[in-house]
Amino acid sequence: MRYEVLVPSAMHESESVTDLDRAYLICLDLAEEFGYAEIRHNGHHIADYGNPAAFLGWLWQLWFLVR
């Protein structure tokens, strides 16, 4: 199985790995560096670290206010 570790604010830093434990470690490291990272498998969200507002900015905050 292949896991994608995505960094929306720095897509060039995203990685693809076959081990879920390694994906978690990479995700945590990238989230600490860039503010947010997530793990996906076949387009499905597996996990994330950090604050999504780090790359969504005011749109994310506005979404929470109107919910």
C-alpha positions as CSV (number, residue, x, y, z in Angstrom):
1,M,0.0,0.0,0.0
2,R,1.2,3.5,-0.8
3,Y,0.6,6.5,1.5
4,E,0.9,10.1,0.4
5,V,2.1,12.6,2.9
6,L,0.9,16.0,1.7
7,V,2.0,19.5,2.6
8,P,-0.6,21.8,1.1
9,S,1.5,24.9,1.7
10,A,4.6,23.4,0.1
11,M,3.5,20.7,-2.3
12,H,7.1,20.2,-3.4
13,E,7.8,18.7,0.1
14,S,5.1,16.0,-0.2
15,E,6.3,12.4,-0.1
16,S,5.0,9.0,-0.9
17,V,5.9,5.9,1.2
18,T,4.8,2.3,1.6
19,D,5.0,2.1,5.4
20,L,2.2,3.7,7.5
21,D,4.5,4.1,10.5
22,R,7.0,6.0,8.4
23,A,4.2,8.1,6.9
24,Y,3.2,9.2,10.4
25,L,6.8,10.2,11.3
26,I,7.3,12.1,8.1
27,C,3.9,13.8,8.5
28,L,4.8,15.0,12.0
29,D,8.2,16.3,10.9
30,L,6.6,18.2,7.9
31,A,3.8,19.6,10.1
32,E,6.4,20.9,12.6
33,E,8.3,22.6,9.7
34,F,5.3,23.9,7.6
35,G,2.4,24.1,10.1
36,Y,0.3,21.3,8.7
37,A,0.6,18.0,6.9
38,E,-1.8,15.1,6.2
39,I,-1.6,11.4,5.2
40,R,-3.8,10.1,2.4
41,H,-4.3,6.6,0.9
42,N,-6.2,6.3,-2.4
43,G,-7.6,9.8,-1.8
44,H,-8.9,9.0,1.6
45,H,-7.8,11.0,4.6
46,I,-5.9,8.9,7.1
47,A,-4.4,11.4,9.6
48,D,-3.1,14.9,9.9
49,Y,-0.9,17.0,12.2
50,G,-0.8,20.7,12.8
51,N,-3.3,23.5,12.2
52,P,-5.0,23.5,8.7
53,A,-5.5,27.3,9.1
54,A,-1.7,27.5,8.6
55,F,-2.3,27.1,4.9
56,L,-6.0,28.0,4.5
57,G,-5.7,31.4,6.3
58,W,-8.8,33.5,6.8
59,L,-11.1,31.2,4.7
60,W,-10.7,28.4,7.3
61,Q,-11.4,30.7,10.2
62,L,-14.4,32.1,8.4
63,W,-15.8,28.6,7.8
64,F,-15.7,27.9,11.5
65,L,-17.4,31.1,12.4
66,V,-20.4,30.5,10.1
67,R,-20.9,26.8,11.0
